[in-house]
Amino acid sequence: MHKPKNRNETHDFIKRLPLLLILTASTTPLWLTACASINRKENSIHSILEKENALIEKLQAQRKQPEVAQAVSENESLKKAEAHLALSLEELKEANETIKTKILKATKEEVENGKN
């Protein structure tokens, strides 16, 4: 007669249980970390851009001080360099604002449709 298969299936399951537990324990932290890091990454990018914009504004304020303006006005090459610096700082601020509006504020529809 045939032996009951129930005993063999239970024995196989018990043999595979440690492997199943190891796989579950190793993949769960990965999922939790991946899900938690998305918002933190967005927040860190936002804070970096805010700090960078504050630094740019401080530099622009510093460049407008009378002592600096007087020293720059005395030398033609410094005037050119100052004009390039002012233009670069403005472009950098605009780039930071573009990053904030285009990348950090993506809607769910854009992400789902693959436009982002």
Buried (B, 14 or more C-beta within 10 A) or exposed (E): EEEEEEEEEEEEEEEEEEEEEEEEEEEEEEEEEEEEEEEEEBEEBEEEBEEBBEEBEEBBEEBEEEEEEEEBEEEEEBEEEBEEBBEEBEEBBEEBEEBBEEEEEEEEEEEEEEEE
